[in-house]
């Protein structure tokens, strides 16, 4: 029998040439999954961001015509062509809009003396270093790819490392202005180069290539398709939509209750009270330190009676001196290392002298996830805790050498980026099994599909500066374009910020005003006090200075209280947008380009955003500013949230921005009033 290059399967196409197998499968209304390997079979154990058992569309149309195979699914058509290539033929892939015929994404053949578009360099065992590259197009814009601190919304021209790190969140989902989305459904480390002359994706060591292409025609459609393939978010609980109080750190039960009671006494609304790290005995033991928190059940009950949901920090790190370290090591529940001792980092821990070796539990191991939760059930949930801060869950290995890490599911280079999502999955599944119905997880990292769990992602340990605030605006919008609807920052920044400094006061007020319109409204920071102990804000074990609404003086307090009141007025609108996110996957906070794709000026705006379809927010991102130039998108009229003036769309306005006011505009047709009631 003569070997055939192309054959039709139940879900699409199978293509073989040389040692490579290339499989195309139709998914969703207009999406096609591409998998390729030079191994004998695909590794089905690798973490996937896609929902399991996605049904194949009945309308998918595969066909073979000589040396061309085609798979059409809704608006997307994929073509695989057998092409001459030096001494050996190769297969080239291209994707087209089936309605318009426009080429969306095309593999690009390198120089004839260079390897193919899908190039495999052998690593150990069944692992390959894989590169694939596509043609570049002038004017193409790229959005999404998680959260990065380069300060750009459009990432054309950027090189993005695919490696989870503090402040750098890898969600390898890209939205192109050409009308397609691409899910890089591979948890391995690598990079993507969005260059002017080509787009190149590279994997450091993986058994296979795996990605999904979706046809638009616009970014809102692509975001909905992404949610259909990777999971819709749950509905955010009401309690999570208010103000979250947090600092580094409340180290005792007395400190927590003293601050909470003062908020309650002042009549200031707090939805969530967050207790930061080192509340435990030793890392990994999963037990609250009862010397510092002697009656946690009573503390939880009192907080909830005041309307505050307690959230408590848990790290995935395991102290080498923990009572259960040996048990976890011997059971294979820890990330192992090829070289050196069994330690992922050397850092501080509760109830330990100096720095100690820390390992991380292996979240890719289902039994390890169950063991981790069982410890928390005994040490935390029995007291009523049902909301958890999942910090350091990249995992925060230092130095970050994925090639030295061995997981239950394989080589660190092949699987490590999925760690935060699997960690979140373990919590979400066990919370549901234990009847915790409105729990929320605060996480410093995420991956494909994280949004299907009750996860708030925050932007990590950023600095307390205006440039950092500006970077968070763009980072948050790219997280929205990565399908993440629940996102926030440390209001005021994490590192730095002297509570006596007028310059920091201005930054804090402006960051608070921005935070009001973020999906989650959370104050946090490692504050300094120039008139207090010099260790404040510099030594983790000592903690930071005060970080409550009243900690910065009466004038600042008045501005921050106004922000709390504004958030309360915003909550009904925000709740409606969270319901839309749960139903469709469309994030509530998003770039103007999502709602106004046909307005070329709106597409270029990266320092304003929409909250739902009717609120346009223009945060103040420069010190000393009392006004800011603001673009009002075309297609509708607008009015200021703070006045009745009606302004035409498709125009710029110099919006007033005194210290106590953030420029916000409302669609003229929307029935929204954010102003405080007089009297």
PABA-964745 format. One record per residue (C-alpha): residue number from 1; x, y, z. Coordinates in Angstrom, 2 decimals, m for minus. Example, Ala and Ser with C-alpha at 12.3 -4.5 7.8 and 13.67 -1.06 7.14 Angstrom:
// PABA-964745
k	x	y	z
1	12.30	m4.50	7.80 $
2	13.67	m1.06	7.14 $
//
This chain:
// PABA-964745
k	x	y	z
1	0.00	0.00	0.00 $
2	1.35	3.42	m0.96 $
3	1.70	5.70	2.10 $
4	m0.75	8.60	2.02 $
5	0.25	12.12	3.10 $
6	m3.33	13.10	3.97 $
7	m6.26	11.24	5.47 $
8	m9.61	12.26	6.94 $
9	m10.42	11.47	10.59 $
10	m13.61	11.76	12.64 $
11	m12.63	15.27	13.75 $
12	m10.57	16.62	10.87 $
13	m7.32	15.77	9.09 $
14	m4.26	13.63	9.71 $
15	m1.15	14.60	7.77 $
16	2.12	12.66	7.74 $
17	5.44	13.43	6.13 $
18	8.71	11.83	7.13 $
19	8.64	11.31	10.90 $
20	6.22	14.16	11.55 $
21	2.52	13.69	12.26 $
22	0.33	16.79	11.91 $
23	m3.28	16.61	13.12 $
24	m5.99	19.24	12.57 $
25	m9.20	19.01	14.60 $
26	m12.28	21.26	14.44 $
27	m13.52	22.70	17.72 $
28	m16.19	25.22	18.62 $
29	m17.96	27.37	16.01 $
30	m14.84	28.64	14.16 $
31	m11.72	27.09	15.69 $
32	m9.17	24.50	14.59 $
33	m6.65	22.78	16.84 $
34	m3.22	21.93	15.43 $
35	m1.01	19.25	16.97 $
36	2.31	18.08	15.61 $
37	5.06	15.75	16.78 $
38	7.95	13.63	15.58 $
39	7.26	11.05	18.29 $
40	5.30	7.86	17.69 $
41	2.27	9.27	19.49 $
42	1.04	12.40	21.25 $
43	1.56	12.76	25.00 $
44	m1.99	12.99	26.35 $
45	m0.78	13.55	29.93 $
46	0.38	17.11	29.29 $
47	m1.80	19.79	30.93 $
48	m4.19	21.39	28.46 $
49	m5.95	24.72	28.74 $
50	m8.88	23.38	26.72 $
51	m11.98	21.99	28.33 $
52	m12.00	18.19	28.29 $
53	m14.10	16.34	25.72 $
54	m14.91	19.32	23.52 $
55	m17.46	18.10	20.96 $
56	m16.45	18.18	17.31 $
57	m18.70	20.49	15.27 $
58	m21.03	18.58	13.00 $
59	m20.55	21.19	10.26 $
60	m16.76	20.80	9.95 $
61	m15.72	20.02	6.37 $
62	m12.43	18.20	5.68 $
63	m11.34	17.60	2.10 $
64	m8.33	16.31	0.14 $
65	m7.40	17.40	m3.36 $
66	m4.08	15.94	m4.44 $
67	m1.32	17.69	m2.51 $
68	m3.73	20.06	m0.75 $
69	m5.85	19.19	2.29 $
70	m8.44	21.58	3.68 $
71	m10.45	21.74	6.91 $
72	m13.23	24.33	7.15 $
73	m15.01	25.02	10.44 $
74	m17.44	27.90	10.42 $
75	m15.57	31.07	9.55 $
76	m12.12	29.45	9.64 $
77	m10.47	27.48	6.85 $
78	m7.13	25.72	7.27 $
79	m5.05	24.61	4.31 $
80	m2.19	22.12	4.47 $
81	m0.11	22.00	1.32 $
82	2.64	19.55	0.42 $
83	5.51	21.66	m0.86 $
84	8.94	20.95	m2.37 $
85	11.72	21.87	m0.01 $
86	15.33	21.26	m1.00 $
87	15.89	17.50	m1.06 $
88	12.75	16.68	0.91 $
89	9.15	17.93	0.74 $
90	7.41	19.59	3.68 $
91	3.91	20.58	4.78 $
92	2.90	24.24	5.03 $
93	m0.10	25.49	6.99 $
94	m2.21	28.58	6.34 $
95	m5.47	29.84	7.85 $
96	m8.08	31.94	6.05 $
97	m11.32	33.73	6.82 $
98	m13.75	31.41	5.06 $
99	m16.21	34.27	4.43 $
100	m13.83	36.88	3.03 $
101	m10.96	34.71	1.80 $
102	m8.46	36.92	3.62 $
103	m5.32	35.16	4.88 $
104	m5.28	35.35	8.68 $
105	m2.17	33.37	9.63 $
106	0.38	31.71	7.35 $
107	3.42	29.65	8.13 $
108	6.55	31.19	6.63 $
109	9.31	29.10	5.18 $
110	12.73	30.31	6.29 $
111	15.76	30.42	4.01 $
112	16.09	27.25	1.93 $
113	19.18	26.24	3.91 $
114	17.38	26.77	7.23 $
115	15.13	24.15	8.87 $
116	11.39	24.02	8.18 $
117	8.66	26.24	9.61 $
118	8.06	23.58	12.24 $
119	11.58	22.75	13.30 $
120	12.46	20.01	15.81 $
121	15.84	19.78	17.56 $
122	16.19	16.68	19.70 $
123	16.44	17.05	23.47 $
124	16.39	14.23	26.05 $
125	14.01	11.30	25.57 $
126	10.81	12.29	23.75 $
127	11.44	16.01	24.18 $
128	12.20	18.39	21.33 $
129	13.17	22.01	21.05 $
130	10.44	23.18	18.67 $
131	10.10	26.39	16.69 $
132	7.33	27.44	14.34 $
133	7.05	30.74	12.54 $
134	4.46	32.75	10.65 $
135	4.46	35.65	8.21 $
136	4.41	39.17	9.61 $
137	1.95	41.77	8.30 $
138	2.42	45.56	8.38 $
139	0.13	47.24	10.87 $
140	m0.87	44.04	12.66 $
141	m1.44	44.48	16.38 $
142	m1.18	41.81	19.07 $
143	m2.98	41.77	22.41 $
144	m3.21	39.37	25.34 $
145	m0.43	36.88	26.22 $
146	m1.07	37.37	29.92 $
147	0.44	40.10	32.03 $
148	3.80	41.71	31.41 $
149	5.53	44.80	32.72 $
150	6.82	46.22	29.43 $
151	4.18	48.96	29.59 $
152	2.58	48.28	26.20 $
153	m0.90	47.27	25.11 $
154	m0.04	46.48	21.49 $
155	2.81	43.97	21.74 $
156	3.93	44.04	18.13 $
157	7.73	44.27	18.22 $
158	8.01	42.61	21.64 $
159	9.74	39.39	22.66 $
160	7.73	37.69	25.41 $
161	9.32	35.05	27.59 $
162	6.99	32.13	28.31 $
163	8.00	31.59	31.93 $
164	5.90	32.35	35.01 $
165	7.52	34.92	37.31 $
166	6.43	37.44	39.93 $
167	4.62	40.25	37.98 $
168	4.95	38.26	34.71 $
169	1.93	36.02	34.09 $
170	2.02	33.59	31.16 $
171	m1.37	33.07	29.54 $
172	m0.36	32.15	25.99 $
173	m3.47	33.37	24.24 $
174	m2.98	36.03	21.59 $
175	m5.58	38.22	19.83 $
176	m4.61	39.68	16.46 $
177	m6.08	42.79	14.86 $
178	m6.33	40.72	11.65 $
179	m9.33	38.90	13.09 $
180	m7.97	35.74	14.66 $
181	m6.95	34.42	18.04 $
182	m4.27	31.86	18.85 $
183	m4.16	29.65	21.94 $
184	m0.65	28.29	22.45 $
185	m1.92	25.20	24.26 $
186	1.46	24.13	25.56 $
187	2.58	24.50	29.20 $
188	6.28	24.47	28.31 $
189	8.73	27.32	28.66 $
190	9.94	29.24	25.64 $
191	9.22	32.57	24.00 $
192	7.20	34.32	21.32 $
193	8.83	36.90	19.04 $
194	6.37	39.36	17.52 $
195	8.88	40.91	15.16 $
196	8.41	43.11	12.12 $
197	9.76	40.44	9.78 $
198	8.16	37.33	11.30 $
199	6.27	35.91	14.27 $
200	8.08	33.02	15.90 $
201	6.96	30.71	18.71 $
202	9.60	28.57	20.44 $
203	9.46	25.77	23.01 $
204	12.53	24.87	25.03 $
205	11.67	21.19	25.45 $
206	8.31	19.61	24.64 $
207	7.07	16.33	23.17 $
208	4.79	18.16	20.73 $
209	3.37	21.31	19.25 $
210	m0.21	22.19	20.21 $
211	m2.14	25.36	19.37 $
212	m5.64	26.51	18.42 $
213	m6.57	29.16	15.84 $
214	m9.94	30.96	16.06 $
215	m11.53	33.24	13.48 $
216	m13.06	36.58	14.58 $
217	m14.19	38.77	12.94 $
218	m13.56	41.01	15.97 $
219	m11.89	40.75	19.37 $
220	m15.17	40.45	21.29 $
221	m16.09	37.37	19.24 $
222	m12.62	35.90	19.78 $
223	m12.85	36.44	23.56 $
224	m16.20	34.66	23.62 $
225	m14.74	31.80	21.59 $
226	m11.81	31.54	23.98 $
227	m14.20	31.16	26.93 $
228	m16.19	28.51	25.06 $
229	m13.00	26.49	24.51 $
230	m11.26	27.02	27.88 $
231	m14.13	27.69	30.28 $
232	m16.45	30.47	31.42 $
233	m15.78	32.23	34.70 $
234	m18.16	31.66	37.59 $
235	m20.31	34.50	38.84 $
236	m18.30	36.63	41.24 $
237	m19.79	36.54	44.76 $
238	m21.33	39.80	45.92 $
239	m18.90	40.12	48.81 $
240	m15.88	40.19	46.48 $
241	m17.07	43.29	44.61 $
242	m16.53	45.72	47.47 $
243	m13.36	47.06	49.11 $
244	m10.58	44.70	50.23 $
245	m8.34	45.78	53.12 $
246	m4.83	44.34	53.10 $
247	m1.24	45.13	54.13 $
248	2.04	43.37	54.75 $
249	1.23	42.18	57.34 $
250	m1.30	41.68	60.17 $
251	0.65	39.20	62.26 $
252	m1.81	38.52	65.11 $
253	m5.50	38.11	65.74 $
254	m5.48	41.23	67.90 $
255	m4.06	43.33	65.05 $
256	m6.67	42.03	62.62 $
257	m9.58	42.75	64.94 $
258	m8.26	46.13	66.04 $
259	m8.16	47.37	62.44 $
260	m11.44	45.70	61.44 $
261	m13.26	47.19	64.43 $
262	m11.96	50.65	63.60 $
263	m13.27	50.37	60.03 $
264	m16.61	49.25	61.45 $
265	m16.64	52.05	64.03 $
266	m16.04	54.63	61.28 $
267	m18.81	53.14	59.13 $
268	m16.42	52.41	56.24 $
269	m17.48	49.49	54.04 $
270	m14.99	46.60	53.89 $
271	m16.01	43.47	51.98 $
272	m12.85	41.45	52.47 $
273	m10.19	41.51	55.18 $
274	m6.97	39.87	54.01 $
275	m4.43	38.22	56.34 $
276	m1.00	37.96	54.70 $
277	1.73	35.34	54.94 $
278	3.54	33.74	57.93 $
279	0.24	33.18	59.70 $
280	1.18	29.46	59.73 $
281	3.36	27.33	62.00 $
282	5.89	26.32	59.32 $
283	5.47	26.39	55.56 $
284	3.70	23.32	54.22 $
285	2.27	22.18	57.56 $
286	m1.09	23.71	56.69 $
287	m1.80	24.87	60.23 $
288	m2.64	28.33	61.50 $
289	m0.33	29.45	64.29 $
290	m2.64	29.39	67.32 $
291	m0.17	31.35	69.43 $
292	m0.74	34.39	67.19 $
293	m4.37	33.55	66.33 $
294	m5.64	31.88	69.53 $
295	m9.35	31.75	68.63 $
296	m9.61	31.81	64.83 $
297	m13.24	30.67	64.74 $
298	m14.25	33.63	66.91 $
299	m12.16	35.99	64.75 $
300	m13.83	34.73	61.56 $
301	m17.27	35.03	63.13 $
302	m16.66	38.60	64.29 $
303	m15.29	39.69	60.91 $
304	m18.29	38.23	59.13 $
305	m20.66	39.85	61.60 $
306	m19.10	43.20	60.56 $
307	m19.67	42.33	56.87 $
308	m16.04	41.38	56.17 $
309	m15.11	38.09	54.55 $
310	m11.72	36.91	55.86 $
311	m9.13	35.77	53.31 $
312	m5.89	34.14	54.42 $
313	m2.59	33.63	52.64 $
314	m1.23	30.14	51.94 $
315	2.03	29.48	50.11 $
316	2.74	26.26	48.20 $
317	6.22	26.20	49.77 $
318	7.24	23.46	52.21 $
319	9.87	24.17	54.85 $
320	12.56	21.47	55.02 $
321	12.00	21.52	58.82 $
322	8.21	21.13	58.57 $
323	6.75	18.22	60.48 $
324	5.42	16.69	57.25 $
325	8.37	17.42	54.94 $
326	9.72	13.86	55.02 $
327	6.25	12.42	54.51 $
328	5.68	14.59	51.44 $
329	9.14	13.91	50.04 $
330	8.79	10.14	50.43 $
331	5.32	10.15	48.84 $
332	6.61	12.04	45.79 $
333	4.50	15.12	46.55 $
334	7.31	17.66	46.13 $
335	8.83	19.14	42.98 $
336	12.15	17.37	42.60 $
337	15.41	18.68	41.16 $
338	17.90	17.10	38.82 $
339	20.91	18.72	40.40 $
340	21.82	19.74	43.93 $
341	19.82	19.34	47.10 $
342	16.05	18.97	47.44 $
343	15.23	22.68	47.67 $
344	13.52	25.10	45.32 $
345	14.70	28.25	47.07 $
346	16.23	29.53	50.28 $
347	14.05	32.14	51.93 $
348	12.44	33.27	55.16 $
349	9.66	31.34	56.86 $
350	7.54	31.57	59.97 $
351	9.03	30.24	63.20 $
352	12.45	29.72	61.60 $
353	15.82	31.26	62.30 $
354	17.27	33.05	59.30 $
355	16.80	31.71	55.80 $
356	15.75	28.08	55.34 $
357	15.51	25.67	52.37 $
358	12.02	25.58	50.87 $
359	10.55	23.07	48.44 $
360	7.23	23.39	46.61 $
361	4.48	20.82	46.63 $
362	3.85	19.38	43.17 $
363	0.52	20.76	41.97 $
364	0.74	18.63	38.80 $
365	0.20	15.56	41.03 $
366	m3.52	14.98	41.84 $
367	m2.70	13.15	45.07 $
368	m0.40	15.99	46.16 $
369	m3.21	18.48	45.54 $
370	m5.53	16.38	47.70 $
371	m2.91	16.04	50.44 $
372	m2.29	19.80	50.44 $
373	m6.02	20.51	50.80 $
374	m6.47	17.92	53.53 $
375	m3.86	19.75	55.61 $
376	m5.72	23.04	55.06 $
377	m9.02	21.43	56.01 $
378	m7.57	20.55	59.40 $
379	m5.66	23.79	59.85 $
380	m7.90	26.48	58.31 $
381	m11.30	25.59	56.88 $
382	m12.51	24.03	60.12 $
383	m12.39	27.56	61.59 $
384	m14.56	28.99	58.80 $
385	m11.95	30.21	56.30 $
386	m13.25	29.85	52.74 $
387	m11.18	32.41	50.79 $
388	m7.48	31.92	50.15 $
389	m4.59	34.03	48.91 $
390	m2.46	31.79	46.69 $
391	0.81	33.69	46.77 $
392	4.18	32.68	45.26 $
393	2.43	30.14	43.01 $
394	4.43	30.62	39.80 $
395	5.99	28.64	41.61 $
396	8.50	31.18	42.96 $
397	11.59	29.02	42.55 $
398	14.90	30.83	42.87 $
399	16.97	30.65	40.84 $
400	14.38	29.96	38.16 $
401	15.85	27.02	36.25 $
402	12.98	24.96	34.76 $
403	15.47	22.47	33.33 $
404	16.39	21.56	36.92 $
405	12.78	20.87	37.94 $
406	11.07	17.48	37.74 $
407	7.31	17.32	38.15 $
408	4.94	14.38	38.43 $
409	3.89	15.18	34.85 $
410	7.43	15.55	33.51 $
411	10.34	17.84	32.78 $
412	9.99	21.37	34.13 $
413	10.63	22.85	30.70 $
414	7.61	20.93	29.36 $
415	5.00	21.54	32.08 $
416	5.93	24.27	34.59 $
417	3.75	27.09	33.19 $
418	0.58	25.13	34.02 $
419	1.50	24.99	37.74 $
420	m0.64	27.95	38.88 $
421	m3.73	26.74	37.02 $
422	m3.43	23.22	38.46 $
423	m2.84	24.69	41.94 $
424	m6.04	26.74	41.53 $
425	m7.91	23.72	40.18 $
426	m7.05	21.75	43.32 $
427	m8.41	24.47	45.60 $
428	m11.53	25.06	43.51 $
429	m12.46	21.39	43.26 $
430	m11.88	20.70	46.94 $
431	m13.72	23.85	48.05 $
432	m16.70	22.75	45.97 $
433	m16.53	19.21	47.38 $
434	m16.47	20.62	50.92 $
435	m19.49	22.85	50.30 $
436	m17.64	26.20	50.19 $
437	m19.93	27.82	47.62 $
438	m18.76	31.43	47.52 $
439	m15.03	31.05	48.08 $
440	m12.54	33.15	46.14 $
441	m8.85	32.65	45.39 $
442	m6.39	35.54	45.04 $
443	m3.49	34.44	42.86 $
444	m0.21	35.96	41.69 $
445	m0.13	33.82	38.56 $
446	m2.42	32.05	36.09 $
447	m2.47	30.02	32.88 $
448	m4.90	29.01	30.17 $
449	m8.26	28.16	31.76 $
450	m7.57	29.79	35.13 $
451	m10.66	31.94	34.59 $
452	m12.97	28.91	34.95 $
453	m12.12	28.83	38.66 $
454	m13.02	31.57	41.20 $
455	m9.61	33.22	40.78 $
456	m8.67	36.88	41.11 $
457	m5.26	37.52	39.56 $
458	m3.27	40.49	40.78 $
459	m0.26	42.10	39.14 $
460	2.33	41.13	41.74 $
461	4.96	43.02	43.65 $
462	5.17	46.24	41.64 $
463	6.77	49.48	42.82 $
464	5.01	52.53	44.24 $
465	5.62	54.93	41.34 $
466	3.53	56.66	38.70 $
467	5.31	54.77	35.88 $
468	4.37	51.51	37.61 $
469	0.76	52.65	37.85 $
470	0.77	53.38	34.11 $
471	2.25	49.94	33.41 $
472	m0.52	48.26	35.41 $
473	m3.19	49.91	33.25 $
474	m1.74	48.31	30.11 $
475	m1.00	45.04	31.94 $
476	m4.59	44.82	33.14 $
477	m5.98	45.44	29.67 $
478	m3.82	42.68	28.22 $
479	m5.06	40.38	30.98 $
480	m8.59	41.21	29.83 $
481	m7.51	40.34	26.28 $
482	m6.21	37.06	27.74 $
483	m9.70	36.11	28.90 $
484	m9.17	37.01	32.58 $
485	m12.23	38.90	33.96 $
486	m11.18	39.01	37.65 $
487	m8.03	41.12	37.98 $
488	m6.55	43.75	40.28 $
489	m3.38	45.44	41.53 $
490	m1.86	46.37	44.86 $
491	m3.41	49.82	45.21 $
492	m0.52	52.20	45.87 $
493	2.01	49.64	44.65 $
494	3.71	47.00	46.78 $
495	7.33	48.12	47.12 $
496	7.99	51.50	48.64 $
497	5.56	54.20	49.56 $
498	6.28	56.26	52.66 $
499	3.06	56.96	54.50 $
500	4.37	60.44	55.46 $
501	5.41	61.45	51.92 $
502	3.10	63.92	50.09 $
503	4.31	62.55	46.74 $
504	3.18	59.08	47.76 $
505	m0.12	60.52	48.98 $
506	m0.83	61.84	45.49 $
507	0.09	58.50	43.91 $
508	m2.08	56.62	46.40 $
509	m5.12	58.80	45.68 $
510	m4.73	58.39	41.92 $
511	m4.20	54.63	42.27 $
512	m7.29	54.41	44.50 $
513	m9.35	56.22	41.88 $
514	m8.15	53.75	39.25 $
515	m8.80	50.82	41.61 $
516	m12.44	51.83	42.03 $
517	m13.02	50.85	38.38 $
518	m10.97	47.66	38.41 $
519	m12.85	44.35	38.69 $
520	m11.48	43.94	42.25 $
521	m10.76	46.89	44.56 $
522	m7.91	45.95	46.90 $
523	m5.51	48.04	48.99 $
524	m2.15	46.42	49.70 $
525	1.49	47.35	50.19 $
526	4.73	46.99	52.11 $
527	4.75	50.52	53.49 $
528	7.56	52.58	54.99 $
529	7.35	55.26	57.69 $
530	10.07	57.91	57.70 $
531	9.19	58.83	61.29 $
532	8.89	55.27	62.54 $
533	11.05	52.19	62.86 $
534	13.47	51.99	59.87 $
535	12.73	48.27	59.58 $
536	9.17	49.02	58.47 $
537	8.77	48.29	54.80 $
538	12.26	46.82	54.54 $
539	12.30	43.61	56.58 $
540	9.61	41.06	55.75 $
541	9.53	39.49	59.18 $
542	9.08	42.88	60.79 $
543	6.30	43.89	58.40 $
544	5.26	47.22	56.97 $
545	3.88	50.47	58.29 $
546	0.17	51.18	58.70 $
547	m1.84	50.89	55.49 $
548	m5.40	51.74	56.42 $
549	m7.61	54.46	54.98 $
550	m6.79	56.79	57.88 $
551	m3.03	56.09	57.94 $
552	m2.01	58.94	55.61 $
553	m3.57	61.98	57.25 $
554	m7.02	63.56	57.26 $
555	m6.81	65.12	53.79 $
556	m5.83	61.84	52.12 $
557	m8.41	59.97	54.18 $
558	m11.19	62.18	52.83 $
559	m10.21	61.38	49.25 $
560	m9.98	57.64	49.95 $
561	m13.32	57.55	51.76 $
562	m14.86	59.20	48.68 $
563	m13.40	56.35	46.60 $
564	m14.98	53.76	48.90 $
565	m18.33	55.48	48.57 $
566	m17.99	55.66	44.79 $
567	m17.24	51.93	44.64 $
568	m20.41	51.21	46.59 $
569	m22.44	53.22	44.06 $
570	m20.72	51.36	41.23 $
571	m21.44	47.86	42.57 $
572	m24.86	47.27	40.93 $
573	m23.39	48.11	37.52 $
574	m20.31	46.00	38.19 $
575	m22.47	43.07	39.25 $
576	m24.33	43.24	35.95 $
577	m21.02	43.19	34.05 $
578	m19.80	40.20	36.06 $
579	m22.96	38.37	35.05 $
580	m22.15	39.12	31.40 $
581	m18.62	37.77	31.96 $
582	m19.97	34.56	33.46 $
583	m22.41	34.07	30.58 $
584	m20.20	35.08	27.63 $
585	m16.59	35.26	28.84 $
586	m16.34	38.98	27.95 $
587	m14.25	40.69	30.68 $
588	m15.83	43.76	32.32 $
589	m12.63	45.86	32.09 $
590	m11.33	45.98	28.52 $
591	m9.57	48.16	25.94 $
592	m11.63	50.57	23.86 $
593	m10.88	48.45	20.78 $
594	m13.25	45.71	22.02 $
595	m16.34	47.94	22.05 $
596	m15.30	50.23	19.19 $
597	m13.49	48.04	16.65 $
598	m14.36	50.31	13.72 $
599	m12.99	53.49	15.31 $
600	m9.30	53.72	14.28 $
601	m8.56	56.29	16.98 $
602	m10.09	54.14	19.71 $
603	m7.96	51.19	18.63 $
604	m4.80	53.14	19.41 $
605	m5.80	54.16	22.95 $
606	m3.88	52.26	25.64 $
607	m4.31	54.44	28.75 $
608	m8.12	54.51	28.93 $
609	m10.52	51.60	29.23 $
610	m14.14	50.57	29.20 $
611	m15.83	49.08	32.24 $
612	m18.71	47.29	30.59 $
613	m20.26	48.92	27.52 $
614	m21.24	52.25	29.11 $
615	m18.40	53.55	31.32 $
616	m15.20	55.03	29.89 $
617	m12.42	55.51	32.47 $
618	m9.34	57.70	31.94 $
619	m7.05	57.28	34.98 $
620	m4.62	60.05	35.89 $
621	m1.13	58.62	35.39 $
622	1.17	61.62	35.91 $
623	2.05	63.51	39.11 $
624	0.78	67.05	39.38 $
625	m1.87	66.65	36.68 $
626	m5.14	68.53	37.09 $
627	m6.55	67.59	33.68 $
628	m5.95	64.91	31.09 $
629	m6.61	64.63	27.38 $
630	m9.29	61.99	26.86 $
631	m10.63	60.37	23.72 $
632	m14.38	59.78	23.40 $
633	m15.04	56.94	20.91 $
634	m17.20	57.46	17.86 $
635	m20.69	56.10	17.38 $
636	m22.29	57.57	20.49 $
637	m22.44	60.76	22.53 $
638	m20.92	60.96	26.00 $
639	m21.47	62.85	29.23 $
640	m19.12	63.33	32.13 $
641	m19.94	61.21	35.16 $
642	m19.58	64.37	37.24 $
643	m21.74	66.75	35.16 $
644	m24.45	66.99	32.52 $
645	m22.35	68.16	29.57 $
646	m23.11	66.18	26.40 $
647	m20.07	65.60	24.19 $
648	m19.87	64.07	20.70 $
649	m18.09	60.81	20.08 $
650	m15.07	60.65	17.81 $
651	m13.55	63.66	19.58 $
652	m10.93	64.59	22.17 $
653	m11.67	66.56	25.31 $
654	m9.51	68.10	28.01 $
655	m11.13	66.45	31.00 $
656	m10.89	68.15	34.38 $
657	m8.94	66.05	36.89 $
658	m8.43	67.86	40.18 $
659	m6.89	65.68	42.86 $
660	m10.25	64.42	44.02 $
661	m11.61	63.45	40.61 $
662	m10.88	60.82	37.94 $
663	m12.20	61.46	34.42 $
664	m15.09	59.09	33.77 $
665	m17.58	59.35	30.91 $
666	m20.93	57.63	30.43 $
667	m22.71	56.80	27.19 $
668	m25.36	59.46	26.79 $
669	m28.04	56.79	26.41 $
670	m27.10	54.88	29.59 $
671	m29.12	55.29	32.78 $
672	m26.18	55.50	35.21 $
673	m25.52	58.08	37.93 $
674	m22.30	57.78	39.93 $
675	m22.66	61.08	41.77 $
676	m23.21	61.17	45.51 $
677	m26.65	62.19	46.67 $
678	m26.69	65.74	47.98 $
679	m27.65	66.27	51.59 $
//
